[in-house]
């Protein structure tokens, strides 16, 4: 600005989420995080959830994030400074889980005019916080993209809000059944040469059968304890690109609140992505460390550093945020998270991992319920699935090899940006060489954006 002040102007990318809903929810969510949870969120100065304005686009004008992007400074921080930031993250997580809601969905302002919004009711909160939530905010349709993309925008019965975890999970599965029935007759399942596709990927009945198995199991596999079922607010993009720190190591800004939602406690929270839970824990360097080459030393230093940070995160979480730790140690918690995630996109993504979860649930059914498992995979089905597993794992190993450069959410650093673009351009060419006809044309259209990126 003319006065030297920096203002961020944000307009939605076409794949950001549903029009109107996404902007309206993001602004309300930022206000909630800033004014109710007392989190360091940039202040929204002006916004519009409609394109009927002089800009001809939805927009959000907000303060610039204060501090340095954590991704830029993380590698150069001393271990003790990293532990201080981990403590900061624990403080944020504790605040986010401090309020139990009565609905699952996304936040909006009470006067937003968004259809389907409902008044907020909370328990175990201070009266002033309860009054603020009740008078200023509401819970309405969820804005996560998987609920709206590729024909799902008109499926309003499956947009929420929901009054229970069981209704939410059943809605996710039924949404996909309805979607597959409506669209599979004139469109094959997604064929992406970068992803593994099982023999059943293009068989609509195979998808619907698995989704019905999931539907039948939902009442028994969800937690029996009321606490894990309670809807809690969670920030979905907790990576180092969205966190800013000041020169004292304090979190000074958290950005990109788009799609953050209120979800069942056993589904939403997960440890911060800057902790590498794939490593084998090692709390000190081995005795033979000094005789190793530099590459091996660096690998061990990383392993020990991450082990110390994970240990610090978990011990402090136990003491300061036991609810979070309880969810981290919940029996089959990871399987339940995966079931929810995979159920919502078997046709657009991949059936195999969803079926893998269902097979695992049947195998370990006694951990979930005393009743008989309501579905069954035959020995032949399980054997065929296991034969496909080796190929699926090869694909997963490939994507894991890229995880140091680009996250699951597609985030990469400025330093790695050009390398990542080159990798994906090569993958695009490899994909085009394998496809024919309309499949090739569709893949070409969906990946054309890579050619528009200027290195």
N, C-alpha and C positions, 0 to 999 in steps of 0.2 A: 504494500500500500504506500501512498505518498508519504505517510508519516514514518515509514520505516518498519511498520509492523507486518509480519508475515501471516497470511490467512490461507488455509487449505480449502480449496474448492473441490468437492467430490461429486462426480456424476456416475451413474450406474453403467457398468459394462453389460451388454445384452445377456450374458450368462449369469448375472449377479443373483437373480431370483425374480419372483413375481413383481410386476410393476405395481407401484403405489404401496403395496404391503411391505416390501423390503425397506424402502426409505423410511416410511412411517414407523416401522418397528425399530430400525437402527437408531433413529433419533430418540425415541422413547427409552430404548435400552441404555443408551449413553447417559441420558438424564438420570435414569434409575441408578446406574452404577456410580455416577458422580454424586448425586444428592442423597441417595438412600444408603448405599453401601460405602460411601466416602472413599471411593477409589480414584486414583489420579487419571482421569479421563479428560481429553480436550473438551472445552466448552463449545457447544453448538451455538452459533451466532445467528444463523438464519437457515431456513430449509423449505423445500417444497416437494411434496410427494406426488405431484402431477406435472406433466409437461406443458400444461396450459399456463405459460408464463413467458416473459420476454426471452428467457434463456432457451425455451423450447425443449427443456429436459428437466427431469427430476434432479435435485441437487441438494447438497449439504455444504454450508459454509461453517468452518470450525477453526478454532485456534490451532496453531502449529504445535505438534508434539514437542515437549521440552526434553532436553537431554540428548544422549547419544544412543543410537540403535544398539541394542544388546548384541546383535549378531556381529557388529563391527568391532566390539571391544572384548567379547567373551574370551577369545583365544589368548589374548594378551594379559588377562587378569591373573593375579596370584590366587592360589587355591583358597586362601582365607577370604578373599574378596568374593569368589564364586559362592562360597558357603553363605556369606552375608546376603547375596542375591537370592539364593535358595530360601533363606529365611523370609525375605520379602515376598517371594512367591507363595510360601505357606500362609503368610498373613492375608494375601489376596484370596487364596482358596478358602480360608476359614470364613472370610466375610461373605463370599458368594454362597456358601452352604449354610449360612446362618438363618435363612428364612425358609420356612416350609410353606408351600402354596397348596391350593386346593384344585388346581387345574394344570394341565400339560399343554404347552403352546408357546406363543411368542408374546412379548410385551408391546403394548401400545398406550398412547395417551387416552384417557377416558373419553375425551371429546373428539377423537380422531375420525369418527364416522365410518370406521372399518366395520363391515358386516361380520357378525358372528362373535364380536367381543363380549366378554362377560366380566362382571365385577369381581375384584380380587378379595378373597377371604384368606387370612393367614392365622397361624397359631403360634404361640410362644414367642411373640415379638413385643417390643416396647409399644405402649399405646400410641405414641406419636408416630412411630414408623407405620403401624397398622392404619392409622388415620390418613397418613400421606399416601400409602398404597391404595387405599379405598377411594380416596377423593381424586387422585391424579392419574392413576394407571388402571389398565384392564389387561386381561389375557385373551388373546384371539388366535386366529389361524396361524399355524407355524409357517415360517418363511424359508425353511431349508429347501434347497433347490430340488432335491429328489422328490418332494411332494408336488412339484409343479411342472416339471419338464416333460416334453415329448407326449403331449396329450393328456397329462394329469391336471392341467390347470382348471379344467371344468369339473373335476371330481371333488366338489366342495364338501361332500359328506366325509371325505377323508383328510380334510385340512385341519380339523380340530376347531376349538380346543377339546380336550378329553378330560374326563373326571377320574380316570384310574389308569394305572400302567397296563392292566389287562385290556382295557378298551383301546388304548393307544397301540399296543402290539398287534391286536387283532385287526385294527384299522389299516396298519401298514401292510399286512399280508393280504387283506381283502382288496385294498387298493391295487396291488400288483396283479391279483387274479382278474379284477375287472379290466385293468389295462391290457393284460395279455389277451383276454377274450376279445377285446375291442380292436386291437391293432395287429395281432400276430397273423391274421389271415392275409394281410396285404404287405407285411414287412417281416423279413427274417430277423431273428435275434441279431444283436450287434456282432459283426465280424471284424474284430480288431486283430491284425496280425501281431500286435505287441502283447496280446493276452492269450492265455490258454483257453480253448473251447472244448468242452467234453462232447462226446457223441450225441448227447441228449440236448445240446444247447439250442438247436433249432426245432425242438419238439415242444410245442406249447403245453401238451398234456403232462410232460415230465416236470415242467416248471409248476404247473397248477397242482399236480400231485404232491410235490414237496411243500408247497405253500399250505395245502390242506393239512398235511402232516403237522406242520408248525402250528396252525390254527387249533388243531385238536389238543396239542400239548401245552399251549400257553397257560391255561388255568393252573396247571400243575408245576410248571417249571419256574414261574415267577416266585420271588422270595415270599416266604410266609410271614416274615417279620414286617410290621407296618413301616418301620423306619426306612429300609431300602426302597420301599415303594413310594415314599413321599416325593412329590415334585419339588425339585430344587433348581435354582438358576445356575447355569454354567456357561463360561466363556469358551467357545469352541475353537478358537484360533490361538492357543497359548504357545506360540513359538517365538524364537529370538528376533524375528523380523518385526514383531508387533509390540515388543517391550522396549522401553527406553529407560536409561538410568542416568542419574546425575553423577558429578565427579566424586561423590561420597559413596557411590554404590547403591543408592536408594532408587527404587523404581519411580520414575518421574512422570511417565505417561504410558498408557495402554491404548492402542488404537485398533481399528478394524473390528467393530462389534457386530457387524453384519451376521445374521443367522444365529447369534447366541440366543439360546432358548431355555425354557423351563422344561426339564425332562425328569423321568423317574430317576431317583438317586443311583440305582444300580446300573444305569445306562450312561449317564452323562459324565461324571468326573473320571479323570485319568491323570496320571502323573505328568509333569511338564515334559515336553518333547526334548528338551536339552539334556535330559538324563537318559543315558543309553542302557536300557534294561536288557539288551542283547549280549552284554559282556558277561564273562565269568568273574565273579567277585574276587578281588585280590587287594588286600588292605595295605600291603607294603611290597617294595621291590624285592625280587628274589636275590639270593646270595650271589648267583652267577651273573648278575646284571652288568658288572663292569667289563666282562669279557665279550659282550655281545656287540654286534655292529649297530650303527646309529639308527637304522630303520627299526630294528628289533627293540632298541631302547625306547624309541619314541612310542611304539605300540604299547609297551609295558607302562610307560609313564601315563599314557592315556587311560589304560585299564585301571591303574591304581587311583588316578585322579577321579575317574567316574565312580569307582567303588566307594571312595570316601564321600563323594557328593550324594550318592544314593543312600548310603548309610546315614549321613547327616539328615537328608530329607525325611527318611522313614522314622528315625528316632525322634526328630522334632515334631513330625506329624502325629506320631503316637501321643506325645505329650500335649500338643497344642490344638490339634484338629483330629481327634479320635474318630469322628464320623467319616472323614476321608480315608483314614487308615483301615477302618472297618470295611469300606467298599473295595479297597485295594486287595484285601485278603478274603473277600467274599468267595465262598466255594462256588466254582464254575462261573464266577463273575465275567471272566474273559469270554467264555462261550456265549453267555447271554448277550454281551455287547455285540459280538460277531453276528449272532442270529438276527438281532435287530438291524444291524447295518446291511447284511447280505440279503435279507428278505426283501428289502426295498429296491433291489435292482438286479434281479437274476437275469431278466431278459435284456436289459441294456448293458449289463456288465458280464457276469459269469455265474452260472448255476453251481459249478463244482464246489466252491467253498461253503455255500449254503447247505448243500447236501452233506458235506463233510461234517458240519456242525450237527445236523440232524442224526447222522449215524452215531456220532459220539454221544449225543444225548440218550439215544436208545440203549447204547452199550452201558452207560452209567446211570440208567434211569432210577435205580434204587436210591441214588443220592438226592433225587428230586421229589419222589413220591412213593407212598406205599401202595398206590393203585397200579394196575397193569398199564404198561405203556400203550397209548391209544393207536400207535402205528407200528409198522414193521418193515424193515428192509430184508429181502431174501438173501441167502448166502451168495447166489449168483450176482445180485446187485452189488453187494459189498465187495465181492471179488473183482468185478469190473471196475468199480470205483477205485480200488487199491491199485489196479494196473494203470489207471490214468494218473495216479498221484505223482508218479516219478516225473512225468512230463510237466505237470502243474508246478511241482517244486522247482524245476529248472527255470521256469518263467519267473517264479517268485525270487529265486536267487539272482536273476539278472536285474530285477528292479531294486533288490536290496543293495546290489553293487553300486547303484546310482544314488543311494540315500545320502552319501556324503556330499553330493552336489545339489540335489533337489529333494525337498521334503515330499511327503505324501500329498500335501495340499498344493504342491506346485511352486513353493517358494524357493528362491535361490538368491545368493548374494550378488552384489554388483560385480565382485571380482570373478565369480564363476559364471556369470550370465552368458557371455559369448560362448563358452565351452558347452554349456547346457543346450543353448540354441543349436549349435552345430550337431550335437548328439541327436537331438530330436529331428533335425532335418535329415540326417542319415537314416534314422528309423522310419521317417516318412517315405523316403525313397524305397527303402526295403519293403515297406508295406504295399506301396503302389505296384511294385514288381510282382507281388504275389497274388494280387486281386484282379478280377476280370469283370466286365460288364457293369451293371448298375452298382454292385458292391464297390467296385473301384471308383466309380464316379462319386458315390456318397462319401467314401473315405477321403477322396481328394478334396471335396468341398469342406468337410469337417476339419481338415488339417491345413487348409490354405492359409490360415492366419500365420503359420510359421514363416511363410515367404514374405509377409509384410513387416516382419520384425527387422529393424535396422541394427546391425551389430555396432 
